[in-house]
Amino acid sequence: MSQRLFEDANQAFHYSRARPSPPANLITQSINYLNEKILPNSNSKWQLAIDVGAGTGQCTRLLQPYFEKIIGFDVSEAQVNEANKGNSFLNVHYAISEAESLPLPDDSVDLLTACQCLHWFDMQAFFKEAQRVLKTDGVLAVIGHDVPKLYSTDKQELPLTNLLYDTFHGDILKPYIQSDRLELLHNGYKDIEFPFAQVSRENVHTDLKTTAEDCIELIKSWSNFQSCVQNDHSTAMALINDLQQAFISHFNQESLSKIEMIARRNYALILCRK
């Protein structure tokens, strides 16, 4: 059974604002890998893509140009509701479902994606389900990234470079981390054996512009921060205040939205063919 950590509507709101879409080139690589064995239809689109652990649709919507139908599944009603609010594509749909038990027929899916979520699944059950729903030569694409590091806009290290990492693993939030599962993610899923006929792995990094305001929103979207809010609200708010002051003090700028940086994320892409 999937871990259920993103059920709160407030967290879904922060999640939709703060979580980035995966790099477009990783989606392109997944499509190219699929195209090696399964050709698109006469309209140059494949039939069906499924995005599990879809959250608020960061990965799901990137599949829109390539498929006749895309469904993003998530166990959280709040996440699905937030995804539907921002959906403007007629061929993209969102629904509630566990990744390990999808409401789909056998051999029906061309591409199955799992972005920033595999570590929360019952992996053996999920792999079995992926094998069931994927067509012959269908592809499972797994994407994950670590906690971003912060750099100046000219990509130089800062005293705050490790601020997000240190916050995530620091004394305040550490009690709320399911460390064994998150360690799988932060190691790029390299310790996971994928039971498929073909498996390809690649690691890339991306540099994206961000602001201090974005960083605060990202922290608010973390499951360990939301758990802290529920258990010790005053400590969680004090942490946010301290982080805001750290940005203001270093950049000598009161407006967090005007403090610009580069966020560097290391991504793992694992492509598996049935």
PyMOL commands that set and color helices and strands:
alter all, ss='L'
color gray80, all
select helices_A, chain A and resi 9-18+24-35+60-66+77-85+118-120+123-133+163-168+174-176+179-186+212-221+223-231+233-251+256-258
alter helices_A, ss='H'
color red, helices_A
select strands_A, chain A and resi 46-52+67-74+92-96+109-115+134-145+149-151+198-211+260-273
alter strands_A, ss='S'
color yellow, strands_A
deselect
rebuild
show_as cartoon
